[in-house]
Amino acid sequence: VLILDTNLVSCFSPLASCLSPLASNKMIKLAILASGSGSNAEKIMEHFQGSTQTEIALIASNKADAFVLERAKKFGVPTFTFSRKEMEAGLL
């Protein structure tokens, strides 16, 4: 999970410890990186659905056919796909 804020902070685990230092009145925006079915991403989207403090702002995947992208559509979360070449070239 990436935390997207005015200061880019990345955090991968555990999520709760990443969010606690950033507690403020500002909306915390999260990006989820996934390449598979997205069952974990779906649980995260369900958890924050309707939150006034945290928003799932993006689902990014290196696989254009990953089912996580369909799950994101169900929640109205924007998606982004990228290739290995783009990642290796530092274009992300």
BELFEN-V536442 format. One record per pair of residues at least 24 apart in sequence whose ideal C-beta (glycine too) atoms are under 10 Angstrom apart, sorted by the first residue. I is the first residue (numbers start at 1). GAP is how many residues later the second one is. Records with the same first field share a line. If there is no record, write none. Layout:
# BELFEN-V536442
I=GAP, GAP
This chain:
# BELFEN-V536442
1=29, 30, 31, 32, 33, 39, 40, 43, 55
2=27, 28, 29, 30, 31, 55, 56, 58
3=25, 26, 27, 28, 51, 54
4=24, 25, 26, 27, 51, 53, 54
5=24, 25
15=29, 32, 39
19=34, 35
22=31, 32
23=30
24=29
25=28
26=27
27=24, 25, 26, 27, 28, 30
28=25, 26, 27, 29
29=25, 26, 27, 28, 29
30=24, 25, 26, 27, 28, 29, 47
31=25, 26, 27, 28, 29, 46, 47, 49
32=24, 25, 26, 27, 28, 29, 36, 39, 40, 45, 47
33=25, 26, 27, 28, 29, 35, 47, 49, 59
34=25, 26, 27, 28, 29, 32, 33, 34, 35, 37, 38, 45
35=25, 26, 27, 28, 31, 33, 46
36=25, 27, 30, 31, 32
37=29, 30, 31, 33, 34
38=28, 29, 30, 31, 32, 33, 34, 36
39=28, 29, 32
40=28
41=25, 26, 27, 28, 30, 31, 34, 36
42=25, 26, 28, 29, 30, 32, 33
44=31
45=26, 27, 29, 30, 31, 32
46=25, 29
48=27, 29
49=26, 27, 28
60=32
62=24, 25, 30
